[in-house]
Amino acid sequence: MADQPLTSRGAATYQRILDVATQEFAQHGIAGARIERIVAAARTNKAQLYAYFGNKEGLFDAIFFGSLERITNVVPIDATDLADWAVRLYDEYLRRPDLIRLATWARLERRPAGHLVDGRDRLDDHKLRAIAEAQAAGLVRQGDPFDVMAMVIAMSMAWSPVSNVYAATAEEPSEVHEPRRLLLHECVRRAMAAD
């Protein structure tokens, strides 16, 4: 990343760029995002954006890696109740669809195979330890803790903004969401129960 803002005005511009670009990348992806739209909506110019972020890819990286902790840790895991964790993930996708879309664009445009981020940037070690401990205690089915985590996350995304079947929104009434939460909870509970 290039220069960091030093003044309060520069910091405000920097934050406006991040806020606008987050929505732009979430909606259009890396290839489809347009610097012209970002600078216009952020009330700045290309020179300022490039001074802070270097280029469009640097801007996406700043947003993605800045959001990565929220994407991966905003919903703390309780490996003794993976069903509840899945439901809380579902609710987070409703609250912040832009974050799951950013992760999906990173998958589609940057890392089509393997882990979404390199090992040094991964933030899931504590989740994997928690799952392994729950397995050792006989509370969660056996299997690679990473695969168990991946399956629970996949189930929680059944109605997420990147679902290829149906994307739920926070604007839908609670009587639509509650049956989904109950179904998700029951399916994860049964799938992840120790044998």
C-alpha contacts under 8 A as a table, 3 or more apart, distances in Angstrom:
res1	aa1	res2	aa2	distance
1	M	52	Y	6.57
1	M	53	F	4.98
1	M	54	G	6.08
1	M	58	G	6.40
1	M	62	A	7.69
2	A	50	Y	7.61
2	A	51	A	5.67
2	A	52	Y	4.87
2	A	53	F	5.24
2	A	54	G	5.56
3	D	51	A	5.79
3	D	52	Y	4.90
3	D	53	F	7.48
4	Q	52	Y	5.83
5	P	8	S	7.83
5	P	10	G	4.79
5	P	11	A	5.17
5	P	14	Y	6.81
5	P	52	Y	7.35
6	L	10	G	6.25
6	L	11	A	6.76
7	T	10	G	4.97
7	T	11	A	6.06
8	S	11	A	4.95
8	S	12	A	6.13
9	R	12	A	5.09
9	R	13	T	6.29
10	G	13	T	5.07
10	G	14	Y	6.04
11	A	14	Y	4.96
11	A	15	Q	6.14
12	A	15	Q	5.14
12	A	16	R	6.15
13	T	16	R	5.05
13	T	17	I	6.20
13	T	42	A	7.26
13	T	43	R	7.94
13	T	44	T	7.10
14	Y	17	I	5.23
14	Y	18	L	6.38
14	Y	49	L	7.86
14	Y	52	Y	7.31
15	Q	18	L	5.01
15	Q	19	D	6.10
16	R	19	D	5.09
16	R	20	V	6.06
16	R	42	A	5.28
17	I	20	V	5.32
17	I	21	A	5.79
17	I	38	I	6.82
17	I	39	V	7.06
17	I	42	A	5.33
17	I	49	L	7.30
18	L	21	A	5.12
18	L	22	T	5.90
18	L	59	L	7.83
18	L	63	I	6.54
19	D	22	T	5.29
19	D	23	Q	6.78
20	V	23	Q	5.45
20	V	24	E	6.26
20	V	38	I	5.98
20	V	41	A	6.60
20	V	42	A	6.13
21	A	24	E	4.78
21	A	25	F	5.89
21	A	38	I	5.77
21	A	59	L	7.78
21	A	60	F	7.80
21	A	63	I	7.80
22	T	25	F	5.39
22	T	26	A	5.98
22	T	60	F	7.97
22	T	63	I	6.38
22	T	98	D	7.40
22	T	102	L	7.88
23	Q	26	A	5.03
23	Q	27	Q	6.05
23	Q	98	D	6.67
24	E	27	Q	5.29
24	E	28	H	5.93
24	E	29	G	7.47
24	E	33	A	5.79
24	E	34	R	7.65
24	E	38	I	7.03
25	F	28	H	5.18
25	F	29	G	4.58
25	F	30	I	5.86
25	F	32	G	7.70
25	F	33	A	5.56
25	F	60	F	7.27
25	F	102	L	6.71
25	F	105	W	7.99
26	A	29	G	5.87
26	A	98	D	5.23
26	A	99	L	7.29
26	A	101	R	5.23
26	A	102	L	5.04
26	A	105	W	7.45
27	Q	33	A	7.95
27	Q	98	D	7.71
27	Q	101	R	7.58
28	H	31	A	7.39
28	H	32	G	4.76
28	H	33	A	5.18
29	G	32	G	5.32
29	G	33	A	5.82
29	G	102	L	7.40
29	G	105	W	5.39
29	G	109	E	7.87
30	I	33	A	5.45
30	I	56	K	7.86
30	I	57	E	7.39
30	I	60	F	7.07
30	I	105	W	6.99
30	I	106	A	7.99
30	I	109	E	7.10
31	A	109	E	7.91
34	R	37	R	5.46
34	R	38	I	6.50
35	I	38	I	4.97
35	I	39	V	6.13
35	I	46	K	7.29
35	I	56	K	7.09
36	E	39	V	5.44
36	E	40	A	6.12
36	E	46	K	7.60
37	R	40	A	5.20
37	R	41	A	6.08
38	I	41	A	5.33
38	I	42	A	5.94
39	V	42	A	4.98
39	V	43	R	5.83
39	V	44	T	5.08
39	V	45	N	5.29
39	V	46	K	6.32
39	V	49	L	7.38
40	A	43	R	5.16
40	A	44	T	6.48
40	A	45	N	7.36
41	A	44	T	7.95
44	T	48	Q	6.78
44	T	49	L	7.57
45	N	48	Q	5.51
45	N	49	L	6.45
46	K	49	L	5.02
46	K	50	Y	5.98
47	A	50	Y	5.19
47	A	51	A	6.01
48	Q	51	A	5.00
48	Q	52	Y	6.36
49	L	52	Y	5.30
49	L	53	F	6.03
49	L	54	G	7.44
49	L	55	N	7.81
50	Y	53	F	5.12
50	Y	54	G	4.44
50	Y	55	N	5.47
51	A	54	G	5.86
53	F	56	K	7.47
53	F	58	G	5.22
53	F	59	L	5.13
53	F	62	A	7.53
54	G	58	G	5.77
54	G	59	L	7.34
55	N	58	G	5.18
55	N	59	L	6.29
56	K	59	L	5.03
56	K	60	F	6.26
57	E	60	F	5.05
57	E	61	D	6.13
58	G	61	D	5.01
58	G	62	A	6.14
59	L	62	A	5.10
59	L	63	I	6.32
60	F	63	I	5.13
60	F	64	F	5.88
61	D	64	F	5.02
61	D	65	F	5.71
61	D	66	G	7.82
62	A	65	F	5.56
62	A	66	G	5.66
63	I	66	G	5.01
63	I	67	S	5.96
64	F	67	S	5.08
64	F	68	L	5.88
64	F	102	L	6.66
64	F	103	A	7.32
65	F	68	L	4.81
65	F	69	E	7.51
66	G	69	E	6.96
67	S	70	R	5.25
67	S	71	I	5.96
67	S	99	L	7.08
68	L	71	I	4.87
68	L	72	T	5.99
69	E	72	T	5.26
69	E	73	N	5.45
69	E	74	V	7.21
69	E	123	L	7.07
70	R	73	N	5.23
70	R	74	V	4.74
71	I	74	V	6.22
71	I	99	L	6.22
71	I	100	I	7.07
71	I	103	A	7.92
72	T	75	V	7.44
72	T	123	L	6.72
72	T	124	D	7.20
73	N	76	P	5.77
73	N	123	L	7.74
75	V	85	W	7.35
75	V	88	R	6.60
75	V	89	L	6.32
75	V	92	E	7.46
76	P	85	W	7.58
77	I	82	L	7.44
77	I	85	W	5.91
77	I	127	K	6.37
77	I	130	A	7.85
78	D	81	D	5.46
78	D	82	L	6.22
78	D	84	D	7.86
78	D	85	W	6.34
78	D	130	A	7.51
79	A	82	L	5.27
79	A	85	W	7.90
79	A	127	K	7.66
79	A	130	A	5.60
79	A	131	I	5.15
79	A	134	A	5.99
79	A	140	V	7.82
80	T	131	I	7.84
80	T	134	A	5.87
80	T	139	L	6.34
80	T	140	V	7.30
81	D	84	D	5.55
81	D	85	W	6.57
81	D	189	R	7.79
82	L	85	W	4.88
82	L	86	A	6.15
82	L	152	V	7.25
82	L	188	V	6.91
82	L	189	R	6.94
82	L	192	M	7.44
83	A	86	A	5.14
83	A	87	V	6.48
83	A	152	V	7.96
83	A	184	L	7.28
83	A	185	H	4.65
83	A	186	E	7.03
83	A	187	C	7.78
83	A	188	V	4.98
83	A	189	R	5.06
84	D	87	V	5.15
84	D	88	R	6.25
84	D	185	H	6.28
85	W	88	R	5.09
85	W	89	L	6.18
86	A	89	L	5.04
86	A	90	Y	6.27
86	A	152	V	6.24
86	A	153	I	6.61
86	A	155	M	7.34
86	A	156	S	5.00
86	A	184	L	7.20
86	A	185	H	6.92
86	A	188	V	7.37
87	V	90	Y	4.97
87	V	91	D	6.36
87	V	156	S	6.60
87	V	181	R	5.74
87	V	184	L	6.65
87	V	185	H	6.26
88	R	91	D	5.06
88	R	92	E	6.27
89	L	92	E	5.01
89	L	93	Y	6.32
89	L	153	I	7.65
89	L	156	S	6.18
89	L	157	M	7.93
90	Y	93	Y	5.27
90	Y	94	L	6.61
90	Y	156	S	5.40
90	Y	157	M	6.53
90	Y	159	W	7.74
90	Y	160	S	7.03
90	Y	181	R	7.70
91	D	94	L	5.10
91	D	95	R	6.40
92	E	95	R	4.93
92	E	96	R	6.00
92	E	97	P	7.86
93	Y	96	R	5.31
93	Y	97	P	5.09
93	Y	99	L	7.88
93	Y	100	I	6.73
93	Y	157	M	7.89
93	Y	160	S	5.98
93	Y	161	P	7.14
94	L	97	P	5.88
94	L	160	S	7.36
94	L	168	A	7.08
94	L	169	T	5.58
94	L	170	A	5.05
95	R	170	A	6.59
96	R	99	L	5.77
96	R	100	I	7.35
97	P	100	I	5.50
97	P	101	R	6.25
97	P	160	S	7.66
97	P	161	P	5.93
98	D	101	R	5.04
98	D	102	L	6.14
99	L	102	L	5.11
99	L	103	A	6.44
100	I	103	A	5.14
100	I	104	T	6.20
100	I	161	P	7.18
100	I	162	V	7.46
101	R	104	T	4.92
101	R	105	W	6.15
101	R	161	P	6.87
101	R	162	V	6.65
102	L	105	W	5.15
102	L	106	A	6.23
103	A	106	A	5.07
103	A	107	R	6.26
103	A	116	L	7.90
104	T	107	R	4.94
104	T	108	L	6.11
104	T	162	V	7.32
105	W	108	L	4.98
105	W	109	E	5.75
105	W	110	R	7.63
106	A	109	E	5.38
106	A	110	R	5.09
106	A	111	R	6.41
106	A	116	L	7.40
107	R	110	R	5.65
107	R	111	R	4.81
107	R	112	P	5.27
107	R	113	A	7.77
107	R	116	L	6.14
108	L	111	R	6.47
108	L	112	P	5.51
109	E	112	P	6.95
111	R	114	G	7.15
111	R	115	H	7.61
111	R	116	L	6.08
111	R	117	V	7.80
113	A	116	L	7.72
115	H	118	D	6.73
117	V	121	D	6.00
117	V	122	R	5.99
118	D	121	D	5.45
118	D	122	R	6.31
119	G	122	R	5.19
122	R	125	D	7.59
123	L	126	H	7.61
124	D	127	K	5.19
124	D	128	L	6.32
125	D	128	L	5.15
125	D	129	R	6.21
126	H	129	R	5.11
126	H	130	A	6.14
127	K	130	A	5.08
127	K	131	I	6.21
127	K	149	M	7.78
128	L	131	I	5.14
128	L	132	A	6.12
128	L	145	P	5.44
128	L	146	F	6.12
128	L	149	M	7.36
129	R	132	A	5.05
129	R	133	E	6.11
129	R	145	P	7.82
130	A	133	E	5.11
130	A	134	A	6.21
131	I	134	A	5.04
131	I	135	Q	6.12
131	I	140	V	7.37
131	I	145	P	5.76
131	I	148	V	7.86
131	I	149	M	7.68
132	A	135	Q	4.98
132	A	136	A	6.14
132	A	145	P	5.86
133	E	136	A	5.01
133	E	137	A	6.21
134	A	137	A	5.03
134	A	138	G	6.35
134	A	139	L	5.22
134	A	140	V	5.63
135	Q	138	G	5.06
135	Q	139	L	5.58
135	Q	140	V	4.64
135	Q	141	R	6.17
135	Q	142	Q	6.06
135	Q	194	A	7.58
136	A	139	L	7.58
137	A	140	V	7.86
138	G	141	R	7.37
138	G	194	A	6.03
139	L	193	A	6.56
139	L	194	A	5.54
140	V	192	M	5.58
140	V	193	A	5.12
140	V	194	A	4.55
141	R	192	M	5.37
141	R	193	A	5.34
141	R	194	A	3.76
141	R	195	D	5.92
142	Q	194	A	6.89
142	Q	195	D	7.93
143	G	147	D	7.02
143	G	148	V	6.68
144	D	147	D	5.24
144	D	148	V	6.35
145	P	148	V	5.02
145	P	149	M	6.13
146	F	149	M	5.09
146	F	150	A	6.06
147	D	150	A	4.95
147	D	151	M	6.08
148	V	151	M	5.20
148	V	152	V	6.34
148	V	192	M	7.66
149	M	152	V	5.25
149	M	153	I	6.19
150	A	153	I	5.16
150	A	154	A	6.04
151	M	154	A	5.02
151	M	155	M	6.17
152	V	155	M	5.14
152	V	156	S	6.18
152	V	188	V	6.65
153	I	156	S	5.01
153	I	157	M	6.31
154	A	157	M	5.16
154	A	158	A	6.79
155	M	158	A	5.48
155	M	184	L	7.18
155	M	188	V	7.35
156	S	159	W	7.54
156	S	160	S	7.65
156	S	184	L	6.91
157	M	160	S	4.65
157	M	162	V	7.64
157	M	163	S	6.68
158	A	163	S	5.90
158	A	165	V	7.75
158	A	166	Y	7.70
159	W	162	V	7.78
159	W	163	S	5.59
159	W	165	V	7.38
159	W	166	Y	5.48
159	W	167	A	4.93
159	W	168	A	5.34
160	S	163	S	5.24
160	S	166	Y	7.52
160	S	167	A	5.18
160	S	168	A	6.00
161	P	166	Y	7.95
161	P	167	A	4.73
161	P	168	A	6.57
161	P	169	T	7.66
162	V	167	A	6.63
163	S	166	Y	5.65
163	S	167	A	5.60
164	N	167	A	7.69
168	A	172	E	7.30
169	T	172	E	5.77
170	A	173	P	7.76
172	E	176	V	6.55
172	E	177	H	7.41
173	P	176	V	5.56
173	P	177	H	6.91
174	S	177	H	4.98
174	S	178	E	5.95
175	E	178	E	5.47
175	E	179	P	7.09
176	V	179	P	6.34
176	V	180	R	7.13
177	H	180	R	5.23
177	H	181	R	6.20
178	E	181	R	5.03
178	E	182	L	6.24
179	P	182	L	5.07
179	P	183	L	6.09
180	R	183	L	5.08
180	R	184	L	5.94
181	R	184	L	5.12
181	R	185	H	5.99
182	L	185	H	5.11
182	L	186	E	6.18
183	L	186	E	5.24
183	L	187	C	6.08
184	L	187	C	5.20
184	L	188	V	6.08
185	H	188	V	5.41
185	H	189	R	5.97
186	E	189	R	5.05
186	E	190	R	6.13
187	C	190	R	5.30
187	C	191	A	5.98
188	V	191	A	5.00
188	V	192	M	5.83
189	R	192	M	5.51
189	R	193	A	5.92
190	R	193	A	5.40
